[in-house]
Amino acid sequence: SGSFKANPIAYYKNENEDHGHFRIMFEDKFEEIYRNELVNADFCVMNGITYFGAKYTSDRASKMCAMIFDIDGVTDSSLNNFFYAAFNKEFDYYPLPNYVALSGHGIHLYYVFEEPVPLFPNLKLQLKEFKYSLTEKMWNKNTSVDEKVQKQGINQPFRILGGKCKKNAPLDRVEVYRVNQHRVNIEYLNRFVPTKIEIDEKKLFKESKLTLDQAKEKYPEWYENKVLKGKRSYWTVKRDLYDWWIQQIKKEENGASYGHRYFCIMTLVIYGIKCGLSKDEIKQDAIDLIPFLNGLNKKEPFTEEDIKSALECYDERYNTFPLKDIEKLTNIRIERNKRNGRKQKDHVKMMNLIRDEINQNKTWNKIGNGRKPKKDIVQKWRLEHPEGKKADCIRDTGLTKPTVYKWWIV
């Protein structure tokens, strides 16, 4: 508390206990806690992510130090197939992990990053799809006797290295072997996923280098609202946006498709947040979409468990989730307002000139004579530009800054 530092978190439970425990792995006591508490527990799991707080929930995730994959149904032959293709540079078919852990009937593959990946809200979701795609590539008929691929999110924990295995497992303890001493990066893993799934490394390192005092001096308004008053600049829009997205999902052409169902529901959650809807209402609407989503691939049913996972995005911080990332994850094209090839600044200037010429003055936005009230102008603009900012609204509408700010949150 007070240091604003994220930590790894383990969860353990002993057979004689009614409930388990979350254990924060503080840096100066990591080895002591690991060796004395966790390894001796009857059941203990961790993952490769650091968290703020005392539990490893998705909304508290800070950085990903390692991406971990689980492949069940492994045999000597299938394991040989995997590593033959991973080590052979001529094939370059599977990414070579840093560590492989034998957990019983399956393996865990550890890919340790050169630099921890900061988990901004949009990146959490992209990394989830990224991991799904890699799992489908690495878990196949050549690497496992289990035909059903089990895809897990980035928040999934695994039995700790050296910890106890399941009672019926062929091993007593989880064994781990280092197979690659060179840490990986996103650019390397991008080679093993489709182009549309690749993650832009430029988006990964956006953390500010400013100290709090420097930020206070450079952004005084932000400092007052966010730090002193604890305010957030999130806003809500009319429900029309949410209802419109449901219709986009159900469209026969260019609607939801198999392989993107989960992210279509995830976007439904995000738009529900933007429209100020309750989690229960969004959940019910998502459940109502299950028959339609199942029709996209009856062999791979979409379940309430998938919806439960998507509802992890019910967090205000997803309010500003980028439109282009929604398109990438859902594979649904969202039309923008056309600017006829002009840059936004030039387009706005052109539209303002046309508007003033038509009205022969600059009082078109005044109340009276059938003209729209400024409040309606701002709200209409926000509905048409769900990702828009106040500055964009000021430029597009010609309204003054105080007017836009006044009606922005209504």
N, C-alpha and C positions, 0 to 999 in steps of 0.2 A: 504494500500500500504506500502510495506517495512516490514511488520510483518510476511508475508508468512503464514497467518492463514486463514483457510477456514471457511465459515459461512453459516448458513441456509439462504435461499432466498425465499421470497414470491412474488407472482404476484397478482396484484389487478387491478380492473377497475370499474369505476362508470358509471351509465347509461348516464350521461350527458357528457361523455368524448369520444373522437374519438379513443383514444388508451389507452392501459393499462400501468402499471408501474411495474418494478422489484424492490423489496425492500430488501436490505441487512439487515439481522437481527444481528446487532452487539451485542456482549455479554452484555455490560454494559447498552444497551438501549432496549434490547429484549422486556421486559414486557411493557415498555412505548410505543414502536412502535406497538406491538400487540394489546394492549387495545385501543389506541387512533386512530390508522390509519386503521389497517387491519379488525378488528371486525366490524367497521362501514362502510366498503366498500360494494358496491352492489354485488360484486363478488370477491372472494379471495381464492387462493389455495396455498398450500405448500406441501412438502413431508418430508421424514425423513432423508434427505441427506444434507451434507455440501458441499459447492462449493468454488473454487477459482474464483475471478472475480465477475461480477455483474449479471450474468444470470445462470439459472440452466440448462445448456447443459451437455450432457453426458460426453464430453471430459474434462469438468472442475470439475467433481465430485471428491470429496476427500474421505469422509467416510460415511458409512451408519449407522445412529444411530437407525433407526427403519425400518422394512419392513412392508408395508401397503398393505392390500388387499381390494378389492371392490367386494361385492356380491349384485347384483340387484335382484329385484323380490322377496323380502323377505316378509313373512307373519308371524303372531304370531306362527303358527304351525311350519313353517320351521325354524324359529329362535330357537324355543324350541328344535327342533331336533338337531340343531348344538350344542347348549350348553349342552344338555344332553350327547351327545357323547364326547364332549370336556372335561367336568368335570368328567365324569365317568372313573376312572382309569382302570376299567376292560376292557372297550372298547379301550381307548387310540387311538381313530380313527382320531380325529382332534387335532391340537396343540391348547392349550388354550391361547388366546390373553391376552395382558395386558389391553387393552382398546377396547371398542366397541363404535363406533360413529353412531348415527342415522342421516342420511343425507336427509331423505325424503322417497323414495320408496326402498332404499337399506341401506346397512350397510358398514362401513369401519372397518376393524380389524387391530389393531396396535400391532405389536410384537416388543418390545423395547429390544435392545441388552444390555447385561451386559457390553460389551466393543464395541465401534463403530468398524465396519468392514472396514478396509482400501480397497479402490476400485482400486486395480491394474488392468490394462487392461484385463488380462485373467480372473480375478475374476468377473469383471463386467458382462462378458458374461456368465460365469458359474452361477452367481447369477440370471441372467435373466432366464435361463432355469430352475433353481431351483424354482424361483417364479412361472413360468408357471406350473410346475408340482404340486406345492402346491395349486395353484388356481384350477386346474382340480380336485383335491381331495376334496377341500372344497366347490366348487360350483357344486352341482349336483341336481337331482330331489327331494332329501329329504330336501335340504336347500334353494331351490329357485324355483319359478314357471317359471322363464325364462330358456328355454332349451339351448339357445346359450350362451356358456361360453365366457366371454370377458377377455382375458388374457392381462395383462399390464406389461410393463417393469418396472425396478426398479426406473426409472427416472420419473414415472408418478406422478403428483401432485394431491391433493385432497382438497376439501373445508375445510377451517380451522375450528377448533373446536370453537364453539360459533359464527361462521360467518353466514351470511344469506344463506338460502336455495333457491332453484329455486322457482319461483312465484307460480307454480302449486303444490308444494310439501305440504304434510299434516303438516309439521312443518315450523315455521318461521326461527328458528335457528338450527344449527347443535348441537345436544346434545351428550355428551360423558359420558361414565360410566366406572369406573375401575372395572375389574373383576378378575384381577390377579396381585398381587403386586410383584411377583417374576419375574425379568427380564429373558429373554431367551438367548440362545446361539445357534450357528450353530449345535452343537452336538445334542441338543434337537430337532431342526427342521429336522435334518437328519432322525429321526425316522419315518417321515411321507412321505418320497419320496423313489422311487426305489433306490436300491444300486448304480446303474450306475450314478444316478443324485447326489448322496451325495457329499458334499464338504469337502475336506480334511482340517481340521482346522489348520494343520501345515503350510498351505500355506497362512494363513490369516495375520500372524504377522511377516512380513519381513522388517519392517521399521528399518532403521539403527539407532543405539543408539549413533553413533558418532556425535560430534559437527562438524561444518564446518572446524574449525581449525584442529581438529584431522583427519578428512578425507583428508585435504590438505597435512598433513604430511605423512599419510599412503598411499595415492593414488595420488602422485604428477602429474602423467600423466593425470589421470581423471580430476583432479582439473584444470589443464591448459586448457584442451580441452573443458570441459563442463562448468566450471564456468567463466573462463577468456575469452575464445574464443567463447563460446556458440555453440560449434560444437556437432553434434550428430553422433553416430557411426552406423547409419543405412546404409544399402547397398541394391543395387538392383541386381536381377538376370535376366537371359534371360526369355523371354515370354513363353518359353516351359513349365515352371512350371504352369503358369496360364492356358494355353491350356490343359495341362495334367489334371488339376483339373476339368475342364468342362467335360472331357471325363469320369472321375471318377463318377461325379454326374449322368451321363446319362447311366452308365452301368446297364444292366438288373439284374445282380447278384452282390450283395455287393455294389450297388450304393446308391443314395439318397433314403431315405425311408420316409413315412409319419411320422410326429412327429419330423423329423430332417431337414425338408426342409429349414426352416429359417436359421439354422446354417450352412447348406451347402452353401447358398448364402452369409452368413456372412464370411465364409472362402474364398469364391471367391473374396470378397472385400479385405480381408487380403492379399491373394496371388497377387491380382492386385496391391496393394501397394508395395509388395516385388519386383514386376516387373516394377515398375515405370509407371503404366498406369493411365490415367485420370479417374476421377470420372464418367464423362459422358459415357466413353467407357464401364466401368464396369457396369454401370446402364443399358445400352442397352443390353449387353450380358446377364444380369440377367433377363431382360424382355423377351428376346428370349427363356429363359428356362421355362417361366411360363406354356406353354402348356404341357411340359413334367412333371413338378411338379404337375400340376392339375390332371394329369392322375394317380398319386399315390393315390389320394382320391378325387373323383369328388364331393362328398358331402361337402367337406371342401376346397373350392378353395383357391389357393395361389394367392395373389393380388399384385398390384404395391405398395400398402400401406405397405405390408410386406417387399418389396424390399427397400422402403424408410427407414424403420426402420433399416434394415441390413446395409444400407449405412452410418449409424451413426458410423460404425467402420472404416470409411475412415479417418484414423488418423495414422500418421507415427509411433506412439508409439506401434501400433499393429504389427509392422514389425517383432518383435521378439517373436510373440505369439507362445507358446510351441506346438510342434507337438503332444504330447500325449494329450493335451487339445483339439486340433482339432479333434483327433480321438474320444474322449469322447463325444464331442458335436454333431458331425456329424454321429457317429456310422459307420464310414467308416474306415476300417483297411488300414493303410499305411505301406507298406513293407519297412523294413530297410535293409541296407547292412548286410549280415550275417557275424558273427564272430566265428561261430562254437562253441559257448559256452564260448569262451575266453573273458576275460576282455579287454576293448579297448586298454589299455597300452600294454598288452601281445600280443594282436592281431596285433597291429601296429609293434611291434618289430619282430614278426614272418614274417609279410609281407615284411618288409624291408630286412630281411635276405634272403628271397626267391628272392626278386628283385635283390639284390646284387649278389646272386649266379648265377642267370640267365645271368646277364650282366657282370659277372666276374670283376666288378668294381663298383664304386659309381658315375660314370659320365653319367648315363643313362638319366639324366634330362637336359643334355647340348644340345644346339641347334646344328643341323648338323646331317648328316648320317641318315636322316629320323626321328630323334627324335623330339618330340613335344616341341615347345617353352614353356618357363616357364609360360608365360602369359596364354597360352591355358590350361596348367596343372591346374593352380589355378582356372580358370573359369570353367573348367570341374568338378573339385572337388566341387565347390560351387553349381553348378547345381544339382549334385548328393546328396549334403548335404545342403539343404536350411536352416536348423536350425544350421548349423555348425559354429564354431568359428575359429578365426585365429590360435589359438594354436592347434586345432584339425587338421587343414589343414597342419600345419608345421610337425606334427607327422606323418600324413598319407602319405604325398608326399615326405618327406625327404628334402624338400626345406628349405633354410635358412629363418630366421625371416624377414630380410630386403627384400628378394625376394617376400615372400608372402604379406607383407605389401605394397610393391610397386605395385603389380598387383591386389590387393584386390578390389579396387573401380572402376576398368576399366570395 
